[in-house]
Amino acid sequence: MTCKIDYVAPADLLQDRVILVTGAGDGIGRTAALTFARHGATVILLGRTIAKLEAVYDEIEAEGLPQPAIFPLNFEGATLKDFHDMAETLDKEFGRLDGILHNAGLLGRITPFEQYNPELWEQVMQVNINGPIWMTQALLPLLQASPDASVIFTSSSVGRRGRAYWGAYSVSKFATEGFVEVLADEVEHLGTLRVNTLNPGGTRTAMRKAAYPAEDPMALRTPEDIMPTYLWLMGPDSRGHNGEKFDAQPPKG
Ligand SMILES: NC(=O)c1ccc[n+]([C@@H]2O[C@H](COP(=O)([O-])OP(=O)(O)OC[C@H]3O[C@@H](n4cnc5c(N)ncnc54)[C@H](OP(=O)(O)O)[C@@H]3O)[C@@H](O)[C@H]2O)c1
């Protein structure tokens, strides 16, 4: 596993690239959308809370960055038709897609498996893996229309080694790791599309607070701190890396 925390991205790294960020209204996704835009990308802000997406949109506009687009979508209720309609809209608007950051995620509950609510389990699997994979299927033609496209799926340490009580969240991240191995192998021959996983590591966000309420948030890295690996993996410097697992923070030790 590789970490690129020391990577220094050129200002124009993502110039003229069209990049979709899911869960772009808050936490890591919000910071990634702003960071990609600050490096020249036209970002498509996808999420379930329109007011949050609008706030990110306004921030990007206020900085005079490439005009973003908003795509409201809740993975919980989203259907295949929604994903295909989305692909059609993006095709008309942009004609291609140079990157996707699959970042939206749901923690569910940290609880013994014997007490896990099956409906909540389904909900977590829908948001963390089922929705994102069917969205990716619908967007594949647009990714293939790009000369250099990068798809990043967000993983977690509990998606690489199981941990008691992490239930559906952990299982969904293992599924993410597995799916990326399958898809990366399928697209390898194209040479223009790479698919990798990225584990942000403990980061100061609302999700982390919900998972570790007693932890001091000031002891954690911020979403801004972990952006070097996000930029490296989204931009052309990661060409040739496909089906790999990355970490946005060095291992503690
Ligand atoms: N923070 C960490 O320490 C950490 C560690 C390992 C992995 N991760 C992973 O990193 C990613 C980002 O996490 P975060 O810490 O930034 O979490 P966060 O602050 O809770 O943000 C999650 C984002 O996902 C969106 N989202 C949730 N459910 C959705 C749905 N049904 N449809 C569409 N969007 C939805 C949220 O939208 P709303 O704002 O509208 O709720 C929010 O924008 C997740 O995949 C998470 O599993 C985080």
The ligand as a Gaussian input file, in Angstrom:
#p B3LYP/6-31G(d) Opt

LIG

0 1
 N      -13.390000      10.356000       8.241000
 C      -12.691000       9.256000       8.414000
 O      -11.938000       9.113000       9.390000
 C      -12.772000       8.130000       7.393000
 C      -11.950000       7.015000       7.565000
 C      -12.004000       5.987000       6.628000
 C      -12.867000       6.070000       5.544000
 N      -13.686000       7.166000       5.406000
 C      -14.555000       7.214000       4.229000
 O      -14.393000       8.480000       3.599000
 C      -15.602000       8.862000       2.928000
 C      -16.018000      10.245000       3.373000
 O      -16.261000      10.203000       4.761000
 P      -16.373000      11.509000       5.693000
 O      -15.631000      11.194000       6.913000
 O      -16.083000      12.725000       4.915000
 O      -17.929000      11.426000       6.055000
 P      -19.058000      12.535000       6.206000
 O      -18.479000      13.798000       6.725000
 O      -20.140000      11.849000       6.965000
 O      -19.516000      12.773000       4.699000
 C      -20.146000      11.768000       3.980000
 C      -20.765000      12.349000       2.750000
 O      -21.526000      11.303000       2.114000
 C      -22.823000      11.806000       1.812000
 N      -23.849000      10.772000       1.815000
 C      -24.219000       9.990000       2.873000
 N      -25.259000       9.220000       2.513000
 C      -25.561000       9.515000       1.222000
 C      -26.561000       9.080000       0.321000
 N      -27.485000       8.208000       0.685000
 N      -26.566000       9.590000      -0.933000
 C      -25.661000      10.523000      -1.307000
 N      -24.706000      11.003000      -0.470000
 C      -24.668000      10.506000       0.774000
 C      -23.075000      12.818000       2.906000
 O      -24.118000      13.676000       2.525000
 P      -24.835000      14.654000       3.599000
 O      -23.815000      15.691000       3.913000
 O      -25.987000      15.151000       2.857000
 O      -25.156000      13.797000       4.775000
 C      -21.722000      13.477000       3.035000
 O      -21.566000      14.496000       2.076000
 C      -16.615000       7.763000       3.250000
 O      -16.664000       6.834000       2.194000
 C      -16.035000       7.109000       4.495000
 O      -16.447000       5.765000       4.617000
 C      -13.643000       8.181000       6.306000

